[in-house]
Amino acid sequence: MSRRLTRLPHGITIQQPVETIDQYKTPVTEWQDFASVLASVEPINGREFVLLKNTTSELTVRIRIYYYPGITTAMRVLYENRVFNIQSVIDYKELHQEMHLMCSEVFNSE
């Protein structure tokens, strides 16, 4: 087992999109829990830019977890009251012991 993961202080939920049909026969994407795991949530960098007269901030975060097969970039991570979009899934050192989920969080302010 990797020494780097001895402290995983955060509980996260990984969700997957599920397509359903609403009462008007319109496709709707709903989020369904895939897994709840312990993790280390580590901010990497942030940036701020203006988009359509609104200031937008983006935060890049690395989330480290024990290896959990089946996680894809179509999924998202819930941590406290925040939502992170998974940008890439990395099997750290290809040992099937530790995964890094590279994620982004976008904030819009007017």
Secondary structure in CASP SS format (residue, H / E / C, confidence):
PFRMAT SS
TARGET T0000
AUTHOR 0000-0000-0000
METHOD secondary structure of the structure
MODEL  1
M C 1.00
S C 1.00
R H 1.00
R H 1.00
L H 1.00
T C 1.00
R C 1.00
L C 1.00
P C 1.00
H E 1.00
G E 1.00
I E 1.00
T E 1.00
I E 1.00
Q E 1.00
Q E 1.00
P E 1.00
V E 1.00
E E 1.00
T E 1.00
I E 1.00
D C 1.00
Q C 1.00
Y C 1.00
K C 1.00
T C 1.00
P E 1.00
V E 1.00
T E 1.00
E E 1.00
W E 1.00
Q E 1.00
D E 1.00
F E 1.00
A E 1.00
S E 1.00
V E 1.00
L E 1.00
A E 1.00
S E 1.00
V E 1.00
E E 1.00
P E 1.00
I E 1.00
N E 1.00
G E 1.00
R E 1.00
E E 1.00
F E 1.00
V E 1.00
L E 1.00
L C 1.00
K C 1.00
N E 1.00
T E 1.00
T E 1.00
S E 1.00
E E 1.00
L E 1.00
T E 1.00
V E 1.00
R E 1.00
I E 1.00
R E 1.00
I E 1.00
Y E 1.00
Y C 1.00
Y C 1.00
P C 1.00
G C 1.00
I C 1.00
T C 1.00
T C 1.00
A C 1.00
M C 1.00
R E 1.00
V E 1.00
L E 1.00
Y E 1.00
E C 1.00
N C 1.00
R E 1.00
V E 1.00
F E 1.00
N E 1.00
I E 1.00
Q E 1.00
S E 1.00
V E 1.00
I E 1.00
D E 1.00
Y H 1.00
K H 1.00
E H 1.00
L C 1.00
H C 1.00
Q C 1.00
E E 1.00
M E 1.00
H E 1.00
L E 1.00
M E 1.00
C E 1.00
S E 1.00
E E 1.00
V E 1.00
F E 1.00
N E 1.00
S E 1.00
E C 1.00
END
